[in-house]
Amino acid sequence: MKCNYKITEVDEPSDTMLVEYSCEGEEAVTVSMPIPREDEDTESLIESYSPVVRWAEAKRAKRTMEAGTEGSLVLPTPASTEERVL
């Protein structure tokens, strides 16, 4: 899939940039991502944030959801910083 991208905004204080992707047959999508570091390849970073999965998911049928729906979850507790360093 050949796509074009355009960096539409760079926000140095927040270390982010907005990139608009456009591909034939798909809606244009703007994605926020970090500004690449000097040792990073800009096009590789932009490719890694591409909305290809979003475009594919948009073609799948969706469930009907309603605002106000509630529920509860049991979420895993992240390891403490000390445990992750070991």
C-alpha positions in Angstrom: 0.0 0.0 0.0 1.6 3.3 -1.1 0.8 6.2 1.2 1.9 9.8 1.5 2.6 11.6 4.8 2.9 15.2 5.7 4.2 16.6 9.0 1.5 19.2 9.8 2.6 20.4 13.2 5.7 20.2 15.4 5.3 21.0 19.1 8.8 21.2 20.6 7.7 21.9 24.2 5.7 18.7 24.3 8.2 16.8 22.1 5.5 15.7 19.7 4.5 16.2 16.1 1.4 15.6 14.0 1.6 13.6 10.8 -1.2 13.3 8.3 -1.3 10.0 6.3 -3.2 9.6 3.0 -3.6 6.6 0.9 -5.8 6.1 -2.1 -9.2 4.7 -1.1 -8.7 5.5 2.6 -9.7 8.6 4.6 -6.9 10.8 5.7 -5.8 10.3 9.3 -3.7 12.5 11.5 -1.5 10.8 14.2 0.4 12.3 17.1 3.9 10.9 17.7 7.2 11.8 19.4 9.7 13.9 17.5 12.4 11.5 16.3 15.8 11.6 18.0 18.9 12.3 16.0 19.9 8.6 15.9 16.4 7.6 14.7 15.4 7.3 11.1 12.4 9.7 10.6 10.7 7.6 7.9 11.0 4.4 10.0 9.4 6.2 13.0 6.6 7.6 10.8 6.0 4.2 9.3 5.8 2.6 12.7 2.9 4.9 13.6 1.0 4.4 10.3 -2.8 3.9 10.5 -2.9 0.8 8.3 -4.4 -1.3 11.1 -7.0 1.5 11.8 -8.0 1.5 8.2 -8.4 -2.3 8.2 -10.4 -2.2 11.5 -12.7 0.5 10.1 -13.9 -2.1 7.5 -15.0 -4.6 10.2 -18.5 -4.6 11.7 -18.8 -2.8 15.1 -20.8 -3.6 18.2 -23.6 -1.2 19.2 -22.4 0.6 22.3 -24.2 3.1 24.5 -22.9 5.9 26.6 -23.3 5.2 30.3 -22.5 1.5 30.0 -20.6 0.5 33.2 -18.7 -2.6 34.3 -15.8 -3.7 36.5 -12.4 -5.3 35.7 -9.7 -7.0 37.6 -6.5 -5.5 36.2 -2.9 -6.8 36.7 -0.8 -4.7 39.0 2.4 -3.6 37.4 5.7 -4.7 38.9 7.4 -2.1 41.1 10.4 -0.2 39.6 12.8 -2.2 41.8 11.4 -5.6 40.5 11.7 -4.4 36.9 15.3 -3.4 37.3 16.3 -6.9 38.5 
